[in-house]
Amino acid sequence: MIQNFFILCSGADSELLKTCAKGEQNKYAGIGATVFFTAVMAFIASSYALYTVFDNVYAAVFFGLIWGLLIFNLDRFIVSTIKKRGNFGQEFLQAVPRIVLAVIIAIVISKPLEMKI
């Protein structure tokens, strides 16, 4: 059940993966888990940052949830649209938006902690 949820998070076709080897299913479940937990961490970090600024729990959780869902959708879209190519340059070019998103997420997660410390 959890593996199916993580496969859904990865953007892969779960019906097609049921016919594949367990290794492929585990690979896509791992990708989905990474996407999911990135969104969870973005939710926590943005909620904390908004709480320290506005001092209102409900507003912080609400806008943190919106931010977490935004990160989830963007990351899922980027992961599901990356295609395997034979050329490293083309693969790197496809990965650039995900790298930029990872930098933005890292700043959003670390900045509130840095401000608190």
C-alpha positions in Angstrom: 0.0 0.0 0.0 2.8 2.4 0.9 4.8 1.3 -2.1 1.8 2.0 -4.4 1.4 5.5 -2.8 5.1 6.3 -3.5 4.9 5.0 -7.0 1.9 7.4 -7.5 4.1 10.2 -6.1 6.8 9.3 -8.6 4.5 9.8 -11.6 5.1 6.3 -13.0 2.4 4.1 -14.4 1.5 1.8 -11.6 -0.3 -0.7 -13.9 2.7 -1.0 -16.1 5.0 -1.4 -13.1 3.0 -4.3 -11.8 4.2 -6.3 -14.8 7.9 -5.3 -14.2 10.5 -6.8 -11.9 10.5 -5.9 -8.2 13.7 -3.9 -8.7 11.9 -1.5 -11.0 9.0 -1.1 -8.6 11.4 -0.4 -5.7 13.3 2.2 -7.8 10.1 4.1 -8.6 8.9 3.8 -5.1 12.2 5.3 -3.9 11.8 8.2 -6.4 8.3 8.8 -5.1 9.4 8.7 -1.5 12.0 11.3 -2.3 9.4 13.5 -3.9 7.0 13.1 -1.0 9.5 13.7 1.8 10.9 16.8 -0.1 7.3 18.2 0.0 6.9 17.3 3.6 10.2 19.1 4.5 9.1 22.1 2.5 5.8 22.2 4.4 7.5 22.0 7.7 10.1 24.7 6.9 7.7 27.1 5.4 5.2 26.6 8.2 7.9 27.3 10.7 9.2 30.4 8.8 5.7 31.8 8.5 5.0 31.1 12.2 8.1 33.0 13.2 7.0 36.0 11.1 3.3 36.2 11.7 2.9 34.3 15.0 -0.3 32.6 13.9 -0.4 28.8 13.8 -3.4 28.5 11.5 -2.1 30.8 8.8 1.3 29.3 9.0 0.0 25.7 8.6 -2.4 26.8 5.8 0.2 28.6 3.7 2.8 25.9 4.5 0.4 23.3 3.2 0.0 25.3 0.0 3.8 25.6 -0.4 4.3 21.9 0.3 1.7 21.0 -2.3 3.3 23.4 -4.8 6.7 21.8 -4.3 5.2 18.3 -4.5 3.5 19.0 -7.8 6.6 20.8 -9.3 9.0 18.0 -8.2 6.6 15.3 -9.4 6.2 16.9 -12.8 9.9 17.4 -13.2 10.7 13.8 -12.2 8.0 12.2 -14.3 9.1 14.2 -17.5 12.8 13.4 -17.4 13.6 10.9 -20.1 16.6 8.6 -20.3 18.9 9.7 -23.2 22.3 8.4 -24.4 23.9 11.9 -24.3 25.0 13.2 -20.9 24.5 16.8 -22.0 20.9 16.3 -22.9 20.2 14.5 -19.6 21.9 17.3 -17.6 19.9 19.9 -19.5 16.7 18.0 -18.5 17.9 17.9 -14.9 18.7 21.7 -14.6 15.1 22.6 -13.5 15.2 20.0 -10.8 18.6 21.2 -9.6 17.3 24.8 -9.4 14.3 23.6 -7.5 16.5 21.7 -5.1 18.5 24.8 -4.4 15.3 26.8 -3.8 14.0 24.1 -1.5 17.4 24.0 0.4 17.3 27.7 1.0 13.7 27.6 2.1 14.4 24.7 4.5 17.7 26.2 5.9 16.9 29.9 6.1 14.3 29.7 9.0 16.7 27.6 11.0 19.5 30.0 10.4 17.3 32.9 11.5 16.4 31.1 14.7 19.9 30.2 15.6 
